[in-house]
Amino acid sequence: MRWPVEIILDMMGSGMSITEILEDHPELEKEDILACLNFAKLFLAGRSIKDVA
């Protein structure tokens, strides 16, 4: 299952912790949330996933 990065960031931006997100959405794993944060960091830095692969 794919979750848009925007949705994960929105939940975190609203004050939800990683633990709360995982409790509310058991289909997600901590690594999924960390991958979203990494993607957002790369996007804001003007880089892509291919740049670090």
C-alpha distances in whole Angstrom, upper triangle without the diagonal:
4,7,10,13,15,13,13,17,18,17,19,22,23,24,21,21,18,19,19,15,14,17,15,12,12,8,9,11,14,14,10,13,16,14,14,17,18,17,19,22,22,22,25,27,26,25,22,19,22,25,24,22
4,7,9,12,11,11,14,15,15,17,19,21,22,19,20,17,19,19,15,15,17,16,12,13,10,9,12,14,13,9,11,14,12,11,15,16,14,16,19,19,18,21,23,23,21,18,17,19,22,21,20
4,6,8,7,7,11,12,12,14,16,17,18,16,17,15,17,16,12,13,16,14,11,13,10,9,11,13,13,9,10,13,11,9,13,14,13,14,17,18,17,19,22,22,21,18,17,20,22,21,21
4,5,5,7,9,10,11,13,14,16,18,16,17,16,18,18,14,15,18,16,14,16,14,12,14,15,14,11,11,13,11,8,12,13,11,11,15,15,14,16,19,19,18,16,16,19,21,21,21
4,5,5,6,8,10,11,12,14,16,15,15,14,17,17,13,15,18,17,14,17,15,12,14,14,13,9,8,10,9,5,8,10,8,8,11,12,11,13,16,16,16,14,14,17,19,18,19
4,6,5,6,9,10,10,12,14,14,15,15,18,17,14,16,19,17,15,18,17,15,16,16,16,13,11,13,12,9,10,13,11,9,13,14,12,13,17,17,17,16,17,20,21,21,22
4,5,5,6,9,10,11,13,12,14,13,16,14,11,13,16,13,12,15,14,12,15,15,15,12,10,13,13,10,11,14,13,12,15,17,16,17,20,21,21,19,19,23,24,24,24
4,5,5,6,9,10,11,10,11,10,12,12,8,11,13,12,11,13,13,10,12,11,12,9,7,10,10,7,9,12,11,10,14,16,15,16,19,20,20,19,18,22,23,22,23
4,5,5,6,8,10,10,11,11,14,13,11,13,16,15,14,17,17,14,15,13,14,12,9,11,11,8,8,11,11,9,11,14,13,13,16,18,18,18,18,21,22,21,23
4,5,5,6,9,9,11,12,15,13,11,14,16,14,14,17,17,15,17,16,17,14,12,14,15,11,11,15,14,12,15,17,16,16,19,21,21,21,21,25,25,25,26
4,5,5,7,6,8,9,12,9,7,11,13,11,11,14,15,13,15,14,16,13,10,13,15,12,12,16,16,14,17,19,18,19,22,23,24,23,23,26,27,26,27
4,5,5,5,6,7,11,9,8,11,13,13,13,16,17,14,15,13,15,13,10,11,13,11,10,14,14,12,14,18,17,17,20,22,22,22,22,25,26,24,26
4,5,7,9,11,14,13,12,15,17,16,16,19,20,17,18,16,18,16,13,14,16,13,12,15,16,13,15,18,17,16,19,21,22,22,23,26,27,26,28
4,6,9,12,14,12,11,15,16,14,16,19,20,18,19,18,20,18,15,17,19,16,15,19,19,16,18,22,21,20,23,25,26,26,26,30,30,29,31
4,6,10,11,10,10,14,14,14,15,18,20,18,18,16,19,18,14,16,18,16,15,18,19,17,19,22,22,21,24,26,27,27,27,30,30,29,31
4,7,8,6,6,10,11,10,12,15,16,14,15,13,16,15,12,14,17,15,14,18,19,17,19,22,22,22,24,27,27,26,26,30,30,28,30
4,5,5,6,9,10,11,12,14,16,13,13,11,14,14,10,12,15,14,13,16,18,17,18,21,22,22,24,26,26,26,25,29,29,27,28
4,5,5,6,9,10,10,11,13,10,9,7,10,10,7,9,12,12,11,14,16,16,17,20,21,21,23,25,25,24,22,26,27,24,25
4,5,5,6,9,10,10,13,11,10,8,12,12,10,12,15,15,15,18,20,19,21,23,24,25,27,29,28,27,26,29,30,27,28
4,5,5,6,8,10,13,11,12,11,14,14,12,14,17,16,16,19,21,20,22,25,25,25,28,30,29,28,27,31,32,29,30
4,5,5,6,8,10,8,9,9,12,11,9,12,14,13,14,17,18,17,20,22,22,23,26,27,27,25,24,28,29,27,27
4,5,5,5,8,6,7,7,11,10,9,12,14,14,15,18,19,19,21,23,24,25,27,29,28,26,24,28,29,27,27
4,6,6,9,9,10,11,14,14,13,16,18,17,18,21,22,22,24,27,27,28,31,32,31,30,28,31,33,31,31
4,6,9,9,11,13,16,14,13,17,18,17,18,22,22,22,24,27,27,28,30,32,31,29,28,31,33,31,31
4,5,6,9,11,13,11,11,15,16,15,17,20,20,20,23,25,25,26,29,30,29,27,25,29,30,29,28
4,5,7,10,13,11,12,15,16,16,18,21,21,22,24,26,27,28,30,32,30,28,26,29,31,29,28
4,7,10,12,10,11,15,15,15,18,19,20,21,23,25,25,27,29,30,28,26,23,26,29,27,26
4,7,8,6,8,11,11,11,14,16,16,17,20,21,22,24,26,27,25,23,21,24,26,24,23
4,5,5,7,9,10,11,13,15,16,17,19,20,22,23,25,26,24,22,20,23,24,22,21
4,5,5,6,9,10,11,12,14,16,17,19,20,21,23,25,23,21,19,22,23,21,21
4,5,5,6,9,10,10,12,14,15,16,18,20,21,22,20,18,16,19,20,17,17
4,5,5,6,9,10,11,12,14,15,16,19,20,21,19,17,15,18,19,17,17
4,5,5,6,9,10,11,12,14,15,17,19,20,19,17,16,19,20,18,19
4,5,5,6,9,10,11,12,14,15,17,18,17,16,14,17,18,15,16
4,5,5,6,9,10,10,12,14,15,16,14,13,10,14,15,13,13
4,5,5,6,9,10,10,12,14,15,14,13,11,15,16,15,16
4,5,5,6,9,10,11,12,14,14,13,12,16,16,15,16
4,5,5,6,9,10,11,12,11,10,9,13,13,11,13
4,5,5,6,9,10,11,9,8,7,11,11,11,12
4,5,5,6,9,10,10,10,10,14,14,13,16
4,5,5,6,9,9,10,10,14,13,12,15
4,5,5,6,5,6,7,10,9,9,12
4,5,5,6,6,9,11,11,12,14
4,5,7,10,12,15,13,14,17
4,6,9,11,13,11,12,16
4,7,10,12,10,12,15
4,7,8,6,8,11
4,5,5,7,9
4,5,6,6
4,5,5
4,6
4
